[in-house]
Every structure is written in structure tokens, then in C-alpha cells.
Amino acid sequence: MNGNVIKSNSILIILPAENFNEAEFLGTKNTLEKSGVRIFIGSDAHSVCTGTQGLKVRADVSFFNIHVSNFAGIVFIGGPGVLNYWDNDFLHNVSRKFYNADKVVGAICSAPVILARAGLLEGKEATSFPKDKEELEREGAVYKDENVVVSGKIITAQGPQSAVEFAGKIIELLKYNRTYG
């Protein structure tokens, strides 16, 4: 398989080491995989990530081994554990690198706050878990009370009920990038 196929058809999903939202993860992952997208899991977990209901997922890539050129995009999954990443400078830098490389950048539930604090949502329409609305607005985002919001190459979503729609928008952008990008 050549590098372009891998790069244009691979998404890095960032999971909190603990307490990620399993419905958001599985809904997003399964929808992407059904469309032929290759999924890789990134985390700072030393062995496995653990969901809020006990689901265990092994990480493929540690944070410090993330290479933007290996992926067509990055997606941050929410859940209570993602609050630990809101102020993670490394993840802020990684998300900016993906954005600046014109790659798809997605976040669901409370994870859009990471993108907001990285400066990626300033002046852009975005959504998140409703209780995090003020966090987005504080960073200059234009909050929309919608399941999924697409603003250029950035896709944000409210929560588990939006996971399949969220993944569908990611697929649309990946197809657009392959065709026109």
C-alpha cells in the first residue's frame, strides 16, 4: 500500500486514557471504518484507554509519536476524561499542525474545548456538549446549538447522539480532500 493511500484514508482518534465516552468512540469509529477509513488510536495511556463503562482500547500511537504526515485528519473523542486535556499544550500544538496542514480536525462532546483553547475556533461556528458553550465562547467561537457544525476543515459535535452524523461529515471532508485537495 503506498503512502498516499494510507495518508488520505487514515484518521487518528485521540482517546483520553480514562473515562472516554464509549458511545461517541464506537459510533464514530464504526461509521468511519464502514466507509473504508483506517483508524489509529492515539493516547497518553501507557497500555490501554478505559471508557466510562469499562471498555478497554489499546492505543496505537503515543502522543509524542504523532506525525501529522501519516494521517488525513485527527479526531478528539469526549467524555469526562477529556477535561484533563483542555489545557494540554502538546495537543493544542498537534491540533494546530493538523489544521495548518489543511487536514480534517474534529472534536465531539467536551473535546471541542481543546480546539478552542488551541485558538482554532476563534471567529468560527462550532458546537460542543451544551454545558461547555461558555468555554467555546470565551475563546472566541460562535456557538451553535446543533448536533454537528462544519466550519471549513473543522468539525465539532455535541455528544453521543451525534457520533454517526459527525463521522459522516468527516467522511465527506475526506472525500472532498481526495477529489479536490
C-alpha positions in Angstrom: 0.0 0.0 0.0 1.5 3.3 -0.9 1.9 6.2 1.5 -0.7 8.4 -0.2 -3.4 5.8 0.3 -2.6 5.5 4.0 -2.3 9.2 4.5 -5.5 10.1 2.6 -7.6 7.4 4.2 -6.4 7.3 7.8 -7.8 9.1 10.8 -6.0 9.5 14.2 -8.6 9.2 17.0 -7.4 10.7 20.3 -8.8 9.0 23.3 -8.5 10.1 26.9 -6.5 7.5 28.9 -9.5 7.2 31.2 -13.2 7.9 31.1 -13.7 8.4 27.3 -17.3 8.3 26.0 -17.7 4.9 24.6 -20.8 5.7 22.5 -19.0 8.6 20.8 -15.9 6.5 20.2 -17.8 3.4 18.8 -20.3 5.4 16.8 -17.5 7.5 15.2 -15.1 4.6 14.7 -17.6 2.1 13.3 -19.0 4.6 10.8 -15.6 5.6 9.6 -14.4 2.0 9.3 -17.6 1.0 7.3 -16.7 3.6 4.7 -13.1 2.3 4.4 -11.3 4.8 6.6 -8.4 3.3 8.6 -8.5 4.2 12.3 -5.5 4.6 14.6 -5.8 5.4 18.3 -3.6 8.0 19.9 -3.4 8.5 23.7 -1.1 9.1 26.6 -2.3 5.9 28.2 0.6 3.6 29.0 -1.2 0.4 27.9 -4.9 0.8 27.3 -7.6 3.5 27.4 -10.6 2.8 29.6 -14.1 4.1 28.7 -16.7 5.3 31.2 -18.4 1.8 31.1 -15.1 -0.2 31.2 -14.4 -0.7 27.5 -10.7 -1.2 27.0 -9.0 0.1 23.8 -5.3 -0.3 23.1 -3.5 2.8 21.8 -1.6 2.5 18.5 0.3 5.8 18.9 1.6 7.7 21.9 1.1 11.5 21.9 4.8 12.0 21.3 4.9 9.8 18.2 2.2 11.6 16.3 3.3 12.6 12.8 0.8 14.7 11.0 2.0 13.5 7.6 0.8 10.0 8.5 -2.9 10.9 8.7 -5.6 12.7 6.8 -7.1 14.1 10.0 -7.4 14.0 13.8 -10.5 13.5 15.9 -10.8 14.1 19.6 -13.4 12.0 21.5 -15.1 13.3 24.5 -16.2 12.1 27.9 -15.3 13.1 31.4 -11.6 12.2 30.9 -11.2 14.8 28.1 -11.4 17.6 30.6 -7.8 16.7 31.6 -6.7 17.6 28.0 -8.4 21.0 27.8 -5.1 22.8 28.7 -2.7 20.3 27.2 -0.2 22.4 25.2 1.1 19.4 23.3 -2.4 18.6 22.0 -3.0 22.3 21.2 0.2 22.2 19.1 -0.8 18.9 17.4 -4.3 20.2 16.5 -2.8 23.4 15.1 -0.3 21.3 13.0 -3.2 19.3 11.5 -5.2 22.4 10.8 -2.2 24.2 9.2 -1.5 21.2 7.1 -5.1 21.5 5.7 -6.2 18.2 7.3 -9.6 17.4 8.9 -9.8 18.3 12.6 -12.8 17.0 14.5 -13.9 17.1 18.2 -17.0 15.8 19.9 -18.7 16.5 23.3 -16.3 18.4 25.6 -13.3 17.9 23.3 -14.0 21.0 21.1 -12.7 23.0 24.1 -9.2 21.6 23.2 -9.6 23.2 19.7 -10.9 26.4 21.2 -8.0 26.7 23.6 -5.6 26.0 20.7 -7.0 29.1 19.0 -8.6 27.1 16.1 -12.2 28.1 16.8 -11.8 31.9 17.1 -14.4 33.6 14.9 -15.7 30.2 13.7 -19.0 28.5 14.2 -18.7 25.4 16.5 -20.7 23.3 18.9 -19.9 21.1 21.9 -21.6 19.4 24.8 -24.1 22.2 25.8 -22.6 22.8 29.3 -19.3 23.7 27.6 -20.8 26.5 25.5 -19.2 29.3 27.6 -15.8 27.7 27.3 -16.0 27.9 23.5 -17.4 31.4 23.5 -14.7 32.6 25.9 -12.1 31.5 23.3 -14.0 33.4 20.5 -16.1 30.6 18.9 -19.5 31.3 17.6 -21.6 28.7 19.4 -24.3 26.9 17.5 -26.8 24.7 19.3 -26.7 22.0 16.6 -25.7 18.3 16.6 -22.8 18.8 14.2 -21.2 22.0 12.9 -18.7 22.1 10.0 -16.5 25.2 9.7 -14.0 24.7 6.9 -12.0 21.6 7.8 -13.1 21.7 11.4 -16.0 19.5 12.5 -17.5 19.8 16.0 -20.3 17.8 17.5 -22.4 17.8 20.7 -22.3 14.3 22.0 -23.0 10.6 21.6 -26.3 11.2 19.8 -24.3 13.0 17.0 -21.5 10.5 16.6 -22.7 8.8 13.4 -23.6 12.2 11.8 -20.2 13.6 13.0 -18.4 10.6 11.3 -20.4 11.2 8.2 -19.2 14.8 7.9 -15.6 13.6 8.4 -16.1 11.1 5.6 -17.5 13.9 3.3 -14.4 16.1 4.0 -12.0 13.2 3.4 -13.7 12.5 0.1 -13.5 16.2 -0.8 -9.8 16.3 0.1 -9.1 13.3 -2.1 -11.0 14.7 -5.0 -10.1 18.4 -4.8 -7.4 18.7 -2.1 
